Amino acid sequence: IILTASGGAFRDKTLNEMAHLTVKDALIHPNWQMGDKITIDCATLVNKAFEVIEAKWLYNTTFDKIDVIIHRESIIHSMVELLDNSVLAQMSYPDMRLAIQLALSYPERLTSSVQSLDFASLGSLTFEKIDNERFPCFDLILQSAKTGGLYPAVANGANEQAVNLFLQDKIGYNDIFKGIYGALQAFDGSHHVHLEDLLEADKFARNYVNFLFGV
């Protein structure tokens, strides 16, 4: 399974520039029109890390059989490599209406108002490896999933709270990583994975981020 990521609003920014970027900057996505929370998650690639986790469980596979690549144009949305090493790609212009329609109509495919692809006008499609220095949250979230237990719940809760604080201009963009990392480091992990424990892990993560940034 090969997932693609646009790289979000900050894909061409340096690490120094990222430290001073604003909420307004982060919400200017180059390809997609989405809600504020998911747009920030696109900038950090947190959304893509959770998509990897989703794919792992939805398709009963392992993390080593799922790849993610930066694809700036957002024309190819996912690919599947078959046993003979041929690859099938799902392609369309970036439009959330198509994804929402399929979610509602699956397994049926309905006619759509989304524009048909004009391959002659697309020019070239580009692909890049993920820059781990620019997107440190990506590996952090994936490592929490590989660790297992309640760690993914902690990572999710910490990210949601950190993004919420960023959207309120209470913390900086780079603080989102600090919040997730700190919560994962502070969590002892000595709990069973039951609903009550998941809720407590989520609460712990959110409280930790608030404590870390003094809000």
Secondary structure, DSSP 4 states (H G I P E B T S, - for coil): -EEEE---TTTT--HHHHTT--HHHHT--SS----HHHHHHHHHTHHHHHHHHHHHHHTT--GGG-EEEE-TT--EEEEEE-TTS-EEEEE--S-HHHHHHHHHHTT-----SSPPP-HHHH-----B---TTT-HHHHHHHHHHHH-TTHHHHHHHHHHHHHHHHHTTSS-TTHHHHHHHHHHHH----S--SHHHHHHHHHHHHHHHHHHTT-
